[in-house]
Amino acid sequence: MIGGLLARFAETGPTVHVAPAGVFEIGGFTITNSILYGWISTLFIVAFMIWVSRQVTVKPKGGVVQFVEAGVEFISNLVENAFDDKKIGRKYVPYFVTVFFFIILNNWLGLLPFVGGGFHSGENPLLRPFTGDLNATLAIGAFTMLTVYTASIRESGGPIKYLRHFFIGSPWNPLYFIIGLLEMFTDLTRVLSLSLRLFLNITIGEIVISVFSYLGSVAAPLTALPFTLLEILVAALQAYIFTVLATMYLAIAVNHSSAHPEEEDLTEDDVPATMVPQATVPGGSVSG
């Protein structure tokens, strides 16, 4: 039996569409199947969140509303605790909560049975998971890091003070200067690391589910079920990791600036009396 399945797999194999495919054009711009499903998913997420917000009451409810409330509370605590000044962290809670739910719900919506091979536009699927498109995850990563950089500069007090947190010592020290440049380069690669991690995990999960669905043939729902359940957990984990990393990138810059305030010039009036040198004279002392 196993030999027959492997032989069948070797002859044809499952059709897995990793790259997005165009389905129609608007004003000369090609709309891909992942963008189309991204629009549909976004409309659903917005409508769903509006519905949930209207269901929230002082007395906790069960079901999906409780799940959303728990997620909001969890991410809110995560963001606040990442900052030394919790007041600063609270300002960015709405953004990171939005990022978390946008990614996790897009990941889960991409696992629905009709996504991928359910409908076709020619030879290509009509709908593909939004986060299974590298262009989409790059856009999410770029927008998130742009928000992080903007907030970091604002909270640090300006671009110069923000750049200062990359250098562990005096930037005039050649070793510290080189380390600082490497840190800045590493910081710029975070867009790629966030985007590729999310894209690869979602795409690999999609491929695994497609392979076992193909091997199962008429029993595809049963053969793919364990991997679908696993992908549900992976999708949630990737949304969490993305949010945690983005929060840490912002918190590191802000906390560093708070811990190393710019030194102010001291005048004689600001210096404690015990630090003022004194000249000893016969019969007493005179402040110098």
FIDREN-175136 format. One line per field, with one value per residue (C-alpha): residue in one letter; x, y, z; residue number from 1. Coordinates in Angstrom, 1 decimal. Layout:
<nodes>
zado	[a,...]
u	[X,...]
v	[Y,...]
w	[Z,...]
marba	[NUM,...]
</nodes>
This chain:
<nodes>
zado	[m,i,g,g,l,l,a,r,f,a,e,t,g,p,t,v,h,v,a,p,a,g,v,f,e,i,g,g,f,t,i,t,n,s,i,l,y,g,w,i,s,t,l,f,i,v,a,f,m,i,w,v,s,r,q,v,t,v,k,p,k,g,g,v,v,q,f,v,e,a,g,v,e,f,i,s,n,l,v,e,n,a,f,d,d,k,k,i,g,r,k,y,v,p,y,f,v,t,v,f,f,f,i,i,l,n,n,w,l,g,l,l,p,f,v,g,g,g,f,h,s,g,e,n,p,l,l,r,p,f,t,g,d,l,n,a,t,l,a,i,g,a,f,t,m,l,t,v,y,t,a,s,i,r,e,s,g,g,p,i,k,y,l,r,h,f,f,i,g,s,p,w,n,p,l,y,f,i,i,g,l,l,e,m,f,t,d,l,t,r,v,l,s,l,s,l,r,l,f,l,n,i,t,i,g,e,i,v,i,s,v,f,s,y,l,g,s,v,a,a,p,l,t,a,l,p,f,t,l,l,e,i,l,v,a,a,l,q,a,y,i,f,t,v,l,a,t,m,y,l,a,i,a,v,n,h,s,s,a,h,p,e,e,e,d,l,t,e,d,d,v,p,a,t,m,v,p,q,a,t,v,p,g,g,s,v,s,g]
u	[0.0,2.8,4.6,1.6,1.1,4.8,4.6,1.5,3.2,6.3,4.3,2.3,2.4,0.3,0.0,1.3,1.2,3.8,4.0,0.9,-1.0,-2.9,-6.7,-7.7,-6.6,-7.7,-6.4,-3.4,-2.5,-2.6,-4.6,-3.2,-5.1,-3.3,-4.2,-7.8,-8.1,-6.3,-9.0,-11.7,-10.0,-9.5,-13.2,-14.1,-11.6,-12.9,-16.5,-15.7,-13.8,-16.6,-19.1,-16.9,-16.5,-20.3,-20.6,-18.1,-19.7,-18.6,-19.5,-17.2,-18.9,-17.9,-17.2,-15.3,-15.7,-13.9,-11.1,-10.6,-10.7,-8.1,-5.9,-6.2,-5.3,-2.4,-0.8,-1.6,0.3,3.1,3.6,3.4,5.8,8.4,8.9,10.5,7.9,4.6,2.9,4.9,4.0,0.3,0.5,1.5,-0.8,-3.5,-1.0,0.5,-2.9,-4.0,-0.9,-1.4,-5.0,-4.5,-1.8,-3.3,-6.7,-5.2,-3.2,-6.3,-8.4,-5.8,-6.5,-10.1,-10.8,-11.9,-8.6,-6.0,-7.7,-11.3,-11.9,-9.8,-9.2,-7.9,-5.2,-4.4,-6.3,-8.7,-7.8,-4.5,-3.5,-2.5,0.4,1.5,2.6,6.1,5.0,2.3,4.6,7.2,4.6,3.6,7.2,8.1,5.1,5.7,9.4,8.6,6.3,8.9,11.6,9.2,8.1,11.7,13.0,10.1,10.5,14.2,14.0,15.3,17.2,20.7,19.7,18.1,21.2,23.2,21.7,23.5,26.9,27.8,30.6,32.1,31.5,35.0,36.5,37.1,36.0,32.8,32.2,32.5,30.2,27.7,27.7,27.2,24.3,22.7,23.1,21.5,18.7,17.9,17.7,14.9,12.3,13.5,13.7,10.2,8.8,10.6,9.9,6.1,6.1,8.1,6.1,2.8,3.9,5.6,2.4,0.3,2.6,2.5,-1.3,-1.4,0.9,-1.0,-4.3,-3.0,-1.8,-5.1,-7.1,-10.7,-9.6,-7.9,-9.8,-8.5,-4.9,-4.6,-6.4,-3.5,-1.3,-4.1,-4.5,-0.7,-0.8,-3.5,-1.0,1.9,-0.2,-0.9,2.7,4.0,1.6,2.8,6.5,6.0,4.3,6.9,9.9,8.4,7.6,11.1,12.7,10.8,11.3,15.0,15.5,13.1,14.5,18.1,17.3,15.6,18.5,21.1,19.7,21.8,24.2,23.5,26.2,26.6,27.0,28.7,25.2,24.3,27.4,26.9,28.8,30.7,32.2,33.5,37.2,38.2,41.5,42.7,43.9,45.1,42.1,39.6,38.8,37.8,35.8,37.7]
v	[0.0,2.4,1.5,2.2,5.6,6.5,5.4,7.5,10.4,10.0,9.9,13.1,14.5,17.2,20.6,23.2,26.9,28.8,31.9,34.2,34.2,37.0,36.6,40.0,43.6,46.9,50.0,48.1,46.6,42.9,41.6,38.3,35.5,36.2,39.9,39.1,36.8,39.4,41.9,39.4,38.4,42.0,42.8,39.8,40.7,44.2,43.1,40.4,42.8,45.3,42.6,41.4,45.0,45.3,42.1,43.0,43.7,44.2,40.7,38.3,36.3,32.9,31.6,33.6,36.9,35.5,34.3,37.7,39.4,36.9,37.6,41.4,41.2,38.8,41.1,44.2,42.8,41.7,45.1,47.0,44.8,45.2,48.8,50.2,53.0,51.3,54.6,54.5,50.9,51.6,54.0,51.2,48.5,49.2,48.8,45.6,44.1,44.9,43.3,40.1,39.6,40.6,38.0,35.2,35.5,35.7,32.6,30.7,31.9,30.5,27.0,26.9,24.1,26.3,28.3,27.0,24.3,25.0,27.5,28.1,30.9,29.1,26.8,28.8,28.9,31.8,32.2,31.8,32.5,36.1,35.4,32.6,35.3,36.7,40.1,40.3,39.4,41.8,44.6,43.6,43.5,46.8,48.7,47.3,48.2,51.6,52.1,50.9,53.2,56.2,55.5,54.8,58.1,60.0,58.4,58.7,62.5,62.7,60.7,61.4,60.1,57.1,56.3,56.6,53.5,51.3,52.2,50.6,53.1,56.2,56.2,57.7,54.4,52.5,49.1,50.6,52.4,49.2,47.3,50.1,50.0,46.2,46.7,49.2,46.8,44.0,46.3,46.9,43.1,42.7,43.4,40.3,38.2,39.0,38.6,35.4,33.6,34.2,33.4,30.2,28.7,29.4,28.2,25.0,24.2,24.7,22.3,19.6,19.7,19.5,16.5,14.5,15.5,14.1,10.9,10.4,10.7,10.1,10.0,13.3,15.0,12.3,12.2,16.0,16.6,16.1,18.5,21.0,21.0,21.3,24.3,26.0,26.0,27.1,29.9,31.2,30.8,32.8,35.6,35.7,35.6,38.4,40.6,39.8,40.6,43.8,44.9,44.0,46.0,49.1,48.5,48.0,51.4,53.3,51.6,52.3,56.0,56.2,54.5,56.8,60.3,63.0,64.6,68.2,70.9,71.6,75.1,76.1,76.5,72.9,71.4,70.2,72.1,69.0,68.8,72.5,72.5,74.3,76.0,75.6,78.7,79.2,79.3,77.8,77.1,79.3,78.0,78.2]
w	[0.0,0.9,-2.2,-4.3,-2.7,-3.2,-6.8,-7.4,-5.7,-7.9,-11.1,-10.7,-7.2,-5.6,-7.2,-4.8,-5.9,-3.9,-6.0,-6.3,-9.6,-11.2,-11.4,-12.9,-13.4,-12.1,-13.9,-15.3,-11.9,-11.6,-8.6,-7.4,-5.7,-2.4,-2.6,-3.4,-0.4,1.7,0.9,1.7,5.0,6.0,5.5,7.5,10.3,10.5,10.6,13.2,15.5,15.3,16.3,19.1,20.5,20.6,22.6,25.3,28.6,32.2,33.0,31.0,28.2,26.9,23.5,20.8,22.7,25.7,23.4,21.9,25.3,26.6,23.6,24.0,27.7,27.0,24.4,26.4,29.4,27.1,25.6,28.9,30.7,27.9,28.7,31.8,31.7,31.5,30.5,27.2,26.6,26.9,24.0,21.7,22.9,20.3,17.4,18.6,19.5,15.9,14.4,16.5,15.5,11.9,11.5,13.5,11.8,8.4,9.1,10.3,7.4,5.0,6.4,5.3,2.8,-0.1,0.0,-2.4,-4.5,-3.8,-6.6,-9.8,-12.2,-15.2,-14.0,-10.9,-7.5,-7.2,-3.5,-1.7,2.0,2.3,4.7,2.3,-0.1,0.5,-0.9,1.8,4.7,3.4,3.5,7.0,8.2,6.5,7.8,11.3,11.4,9.9,12.8,15.3,13.9,13.9,17.5,18.6,17.3,18.8,22.3,22.2,21.6,18.0,15.4,16.9,20.3,18.6,16.7,19.9,21.3,18.8,20.3,23.6,24.2,22.7,18.9,18.5,19.7,16.5,17.9,19.3,16.1,14.0,16.5,16.2,12.4,12.6,15.0,12.6,9.7,11.8,12.7,9.0,8.3,10.8,8.1,6.2,9.3,10.4,6.9,5.9,9.2,8.8,5.1,5.3,8.3,6.6,3.2,4.5,6.5,3.3,1.4,4.0,4.2,0.4,0.2,2.8,1.2,-2.0,-0.5,1.3,-1.9,-0.9,2.8,2.4,5.3,7.7,6.5,6.5,9.8,12.2,10.1,9.9,13.7,14.0,11.6,13.7,16.6,14.3,12.9,16.4,17.4,14.4,15.2,18.8,17.7,15.2,17.8,20.6,18.3,17.0,20.6,21.8,19.0,20.1,23.8,23.5,21.8,24.2,27.4,26.4,25.8,29.2,31.0,29.4,29.5,27.9,30.3,31.2,31.7,35.4,36.7,40.0,41.6,40.6,42.3,45.9,48.6,49.6,46.1,46.2,46.9,50.0,50.9,54.5,56.2,59.8,62.1,59.6,56.0,53.1,50.2,46.9]
marba	[1,2,3,4,5,6,7,8,9,10,11,12,13,14,15,16,17,18,19,20,21,22,23,24,25,26,27,28,29,30,31,32,33,34,35,36,37,38,39,40,41,42,43,44,45,46,47,48,49,50,51,52,53,54,55,56,57,58,59,60,61,62,63,64,65,66,67,68,69,70,71,72,73,74,75,76,77,78,79,80,81,82,83,84,85,86,87,88,89,90,91,92,93,94,95,96,97,98,99,100,101,102,103,104,105,106,107,108,109,110,111,112,113,114,115,116,117,118,119,120,121,122,123,124,125,126,127,128,129,130,131,132,133,134,135,136,137,138,139,140,141,142,143,144,145,146,147,148,149,150,151,152,153,154,155,156,157,158,159,160,161,162,163,164,165,166,167,168,169,170,171,172,173,174,175,176,177,178,179,180,181,182,183,184,185,186,187,188,189,190,191,192,193,194,195,196,197,198,199,200,201,202,203,204,205,206,207,208,209,210,211,212,213,214,215,216,217,218,219,220,221,222,223,224,225,226,227,228,229,230,231,232,233,234,235,236,237,238,239,240,241,242,243,244,245,246,247,248,249,250,251,252,253,254,255,256,257,258,259,260,261,262,263,264,265,266,267,268,269,270,271,272,273,274,275,276,277,278,279,280,281,282,283,284,285,286,287,288]
</nodes>
